[in-house]
Amino acid sequence: MEGVRKMPNLTVDEVLKWAIEREDNAHKVYSRIINKIEDPGAKAMISQLAEEELRHKTVLQGLDRSKLKDVHPQKIQDLKIAEYLKDRTLTEASNLQDVLVFAMKQEKEAHEFYTKLATVIHDPKVKNLLELLAQEELRHKRDIEAFYDDVIYQED
């Protein structure tokens, strides 16, 4: 995130292009691993995450730029479960817990990226868009953490 300080003049189009690429890359990561994972629960979760990233990309591509100044990001509660878990890498042997932890960490990283970038941007429309994207990533993280809490913690 070192390069973030050098980007105070980003445009809305540049931020959207970047966000679309991030969603597309996340979709590709999940899609590449889906047929390699044997655990049925993990496979189902990866499939759901891949579809969700594709939906995010589509929403961003169709975003009405003229309404950005009227959008006010809703504050999302952070459950902070990911902060207490060790990083995971997705492999053929990944189980549902591995997939959930990996996904939480990805969403956490995206949230932190957009939040940090918003702090150095001068254009209010771009700043608002970045704050909206940050809260959306935090919502995804919270949803995965809540699922993790319901499914994984209940097994322990």
Protein Blocks (a to p, Z undefined) as FASTA:
>chain_A
ZZmmmmmmccfklmmmmmmmmmmmmmmmmmmmmmmpmblklmmmmmmmmmmmmmmmmmmm
mpcfklmmmpccdddddeklmmmpccddddfklcfklmmmmmmmmmmmmmmmmmmmmmmp
fblklmmmmmmmmmmmmmmmmmmmmmmmmmmmmmZZ
